[in-house]
Amino acid sequence: MSDLVSFLAWPFLAGLILTGIHAYLGVHVVERGVIFVDLSLAQIAALGTTMAYLAGNDLHSTVTYFWSLGFTIVGAAIFAMTRVHRETRIPQEAIIGIVYAVSAAAAILAMSKAPEGTEHLKDMLVGNILTVSPKTVITTAVLYALVGLFHFIFRRRFLAISVGAHTNQAESIPNVKFWDFLFYTSFGFVVTSSVSIAGVLLVFSYLIVPSVAAMLFSHSIGKRLAIGWTMGGIVSAAGILASFRLDLPTGATIVCTFGVALVVLALVRIFVKGPGSAPA
């Protein structure tokens, strides 16, 4: 039992760290209505990793990380500059979807010419959090703490832009596109590190599912964060343990566990508040 606990401790800590930052960023993403921006940025980061790999770098080297980060910052600039008003005929989600599709297709084309391309594509999608190293966990925790501090310092500005996204109130904020760029760039730092640990699909699940589940029960940002963090921690532990016991891919198992947990919470809300009640 002690060997099992020691083996799963670092993956579980990695899951808690991912939950901490992604559940918070998920609140912003859902409020802004750009649900797939994380998926798109994650795919851009994966494309950067792919290009670095084709250039002869190790997948987990520092050089590869900065390749991936550079691609992600370019994506952040695109999303900041294409910020749209409510009246604009082309929604930003369409732009985000196009960027995701092109990035995914480019990665597939690039890896089709590389040895072990199929295995690399699989790692990009679901990662391998079960084999995460203590050094990676500690480094990621420090980076996310710095990003969290940055968001804490400028929390009023970022929340004002996110909450006002649907009413156009955000457009009255001076230099809103600059602040958007800072938001997406900090987001890019998180996504670049997360994709290398957990893969594109799991990163998306950590970002969106806890936030959506929390919205079922509360309007308050604080309560939504508490619910999201609690859900993410429990799902991480359950998914990692299930993948180890059943010998299943860890990332895919956690993603499916997130889906099951969301359905369960939705049913709980229906039974507690009634099917005819208005959404929280």
C-alpha positions in Angstrom: 0.0 0.0 0.0 2.8 2.4 0.9 4.4 1.8 -2.5 1.1 2.5 -4.3 0.7 5.8 -2.3 4.2 6.9 -3.1 3.8 6.1 -6.8 0.5 7.9 -7.2 1.4 10.9 -4.9 3.2 12.9 -7.6 0.5 12.4 -10.3 -2.1 13.4 -7.8 -0.2 16.5 -6.8 0.1 17.4 -10.5 -3.7 17.0 -10.8 -4.2 19.3 -7.8 -1.9 21.9 -9.3 -3.7 21.7 -12.7 -7.0 22.0 -10.9 -5.9 25.1 -8.9 -5.0 27.3 -11.9 -7.3 25.9 -14.5 -10.5 26.1 -12.4 -9.7 29.8 -11.8 -9.0 30.5 -15.5 -12.1 28.5 -16.4 -14.3 31.0 -14.6 -12.9 33.8 -16.9 -13.2 31.6 -20.0 -16.8 30.7 -19.3 -17.8 34.3 -18.5 -16.1 35.5 -21.7 -18.0 32.9 -23.7 -14.8 31.7 -25.4 -15.2 28.1 -24.3 -12.8 26.6 -26.7 -9.9 29.1 -26.4 -8.1 26.7 -24.0 -8.4 23.9 -26.5 -7.2 26.1 -29.3 -4.2 27.5 -27.3 -3.4 23.9 -26.1 -3.3 22.8 -29.8 -1.1 25.7 -30.7 1.3 24.8 -27.9 1.2 21.1 -29.1 2.0 22.4 -32.7 5.0 24.3 -31.3 6.2 21.1 -29.5 5.8 19.2 -32.7 7.9 21.7 -34.7 10.6 21.6 -32.1 10.6 17.8 -32.2 11.0 17.8 -36.0 13.8 20.3 -35.6 15.7 17.6 -33.6 14.9 18.6 -30.0 13.9 16.3 -27.2 10.1 16.5 -26.5 10.7 17.5 -22.8 13.7 19.8 -23.3 13.9 23.5 -22.4 14.3 24.4 -26.1 11.1 22.5 -26.9 9.3 24.3 -24.1 10.2 27.7 -25.5 9.2 26.7 -29.0 5.8 25.8 -27.7 5.6 29.0 -25.6 6.5 31.1 -28.6 3.7 29.5 -30.7 1.3 30.0 -27.8 2.1 33.7 -27.4 1.5 34.2 -31.1 -1.9 32.6 -30.6 -2.5 34.9 -27.6 -1.8 37.9 -29.8 -4.3 36.6 -32.4 -7.1 36.2 -29.9 -6.4 39.6 -28.3 -6.4 41.4 -31.6 -9.6 39.6 -32.9 -11.6 40.6 -29.8 -15.1 41.5 -31.1 -18.1 43.5 -30.1 -21.5 41.9 -29.5 -22.7 43.5 -32.7 -20.0 41.9 -34.9 -21.3 39.4 -37.3 -18.4 37.0 -36.9 -18.1 35.7 -33.3 -14.7 35.2 -31.8 -15.6 31.5 -31.2 -15.5 31.1 -35.0 -12.0 32.5 -35.1 -10.9 30.3 -32.2 -12.3 27.2 -33.9 -10.5 28.0 -37.2 -7.2 28.4 -35.4 -7.7 25.1 -33.5 -8.6 23.2 -36.7 -5.6 24.7 -38.7 -3.2 24.0 -35.8 -4.4 20.4 -35.4 -4.2 19.8 -39.1 -0.7 21.3 -39.3 0.5 19.1 -36.4 -0.9 16.0 -38.1 0.8 16.9 -41.4 4.1 17.5 -39.6 4.0 14.3 -37.6 3.1 12.2 -40.7 6.7 12.6 -41.8 8.3 11.9 -38.5 9.2 8.6 -36.9 6.8 7.5 -34.1 4.4 10.2 -35.2 1.3 8.3 -34.1 2.6 7.9 -30.6 3.5 11.6 -30.4 0.0 12.6 -31.5 -1.5 10.3 -28.8 0.7 12.0 -26.2 -0.4 15.4 -27.4 -4.1 14.5 -26.9 -4.1 12.6 -23.6 -0.6 13.1 -22.2 0.8 10.8 -19.5 0.3 12.4 -16.1 0.9 9.1 -14.4 4.7 9.3 -15.1 5.2 12.9 -14.2 8.4 13.6 -12.4 8.8 15.4 -9.0 11.0 18.0 -10.7 8.2 18.8 -13.3 5.6 19.0 -10.6 7.7 21.5 -8.5 8.6 23.6 -11.5 5.0 23.7 -12.7 3.8 24.7 -9.2 6.2 27.6 -9.0 5.2 28.8 -12.5 1.5 28.6 -11.7 2.0 30.4 -8.4 3.7 33.3 -10.3 0.8 33.3 -12.8 -1.7 33.2 -9.9 0.1 36.2 -8.3 0.0 38.1 -11.5 -3.8 37.5 -11.8 -4.3 38.4 -8.1 -2.6 41.8 -8.6 -4.7 42.6 -11.6 -7.8 40.7 -10.6 -10.2 43.6 -10.8 -9.2 44.5 -14.3 -9.4 40.9 -15.6 -12.7 40.2 -13.8 -14.2 43.4 -15.1 -13.3 42.4 -18.7 -14.5 38.9 -18.3 -17.8 39.7 -16.5 -18.5 42.6 -18.9 -17.8 40.6 -22.0 -21.5 39.9 -22.7 -22.7 43.5 -22.1 -20.0 45.4 -24.0 -19.1 47.1 -20.7 -15.6 45.7 -21.1 -15.1 47.9 -24.2 -15.1 51.0 -22.0 -12.0 49.8 -20.2 -8.9 51.6 -21.5 -6.5 49.5 -23.6 -8.8 46.5 -23.4 -7.0 44.6 -26.1 -3.7 45.1 -24.3 -5.2 43.6 -21.2 -6.6 40.8 -23.3 -3.2 40.1 -24.6 -1.8 39.9 -21.1 -4.6 37.6 -20.1 -4.1 35.2 -23.0 -0.3 35.4 -22.6 -0.4 34.3 -19.0 -3.0 31.7 -20.1 -0.4 30.6 -22.7 2.3 30.0 -20.0 -0.1 27.8 -18.1 -1.3 25.9 -21.2 2.2 25.3 -22.5 3.2 23.6 -19.3 -0.1 21.8 -18.8 -0.1 20.2 -22.3 3.4 18.7 -21.8 2.1 17.1 -18.6 -1.5 16.2 -19.3 -2.2 16.6 -23.1 -4.8 18.7 -24.9 -8.0 16.9 -23.9 -7.2 16.7 -20.2 -6.2 20.4 -20.0 -9.5 21.4 -21.6 -11.4 19.2 -19.1 -9.6 20.8 -16.1 -10.4 24.2 -17.4 -14.1 23.9 -18.4 -15.7 21.0 -16.5 -15.2 22.3 -12.9 -16.3 25.8 -13.9 -19.5 24.5 -15.6 -20.3 22.2 -12.7 -19.9 25.1 -10.3 -22.2 27.3 -12.3 -25.0 24.8 -11.7 -25.0 25.7 -8.0 -23.8 29.3 -7.6 -23.5 32.8 -9.1 -20.7 33.8 -6.7 -17.1 33.7 -8.1 -15.8 32.6 -4.7 -18.2 29.7 -4.3 -17.7 28.6 -7.9 -14.0 28.5 -7.3 -14.5 26.4 -4.1 -16.8 24.0 -5.9 -14.5 23.7 -8.9 -11.4 23.1 -6.8 -13.1 20.5 -4.8 -14.5 18.7 -7.8 -11.1 18.8 -9.6 -9.3 17.3 -6.6 -11.8 14.5 -6.2 -11.9 13.7 -9.9 -8.1 13.7 -10.2 -7.8 11.2 -7.3 -10.5 9.0 -8.6 -9.3 9.0 -12.3 -5.7 8.4 -11.4 -6.6 5.5 -9.1 -9.0 4.0 -11.7 -6.5 4.2 -14.5 -3.8 2.5 -12.3 -6.1 -0.3 -11.1 -7.7 -1.0 -14.5 -4.5 -0.4 -16.5 -6.1 2.3 -18.6 -4.6 5.5 -20.2 -4.5 8.0 -17.3 -5.4 11.2 -19.3 -8.4 9.6 -21.0 -9.6 8.0 -17.8 -9.6 11.4 -15.9 -11.4 13.1 -18.8 -14.1 10.4 -18.7 -14.3 10.7 -14.9 -14.8 14.4 -15.3 -17.7 13.7 -17.7 -19.3 11.2 -15.3 -18.9 13.6 -12.4 -20.6 16.4 -14.3 -23.6 14.3 -15.1 -23.9 13.2 -11.5 -23.7 16.8 -10.3 -26.3 17.9 -12.9 -28.7 15.1 -11.6 -28.0 16.2 -8.0 -29.0 19.8 -8.9 -32.2 18.6 -10.6 -33.2 16.5 -7.6 -32.3 19.3 -5.1 -33.7 22.3 -6.9 -36.3 20.6 -9.2 -36.3 20.2 -13.0 -38.3 23.4 -13.5 -35.9 25.7 -11.6 -33.9 28.3 -13.4 -30.2 27.6 -13.9 -27.9 29.1 -11.3 
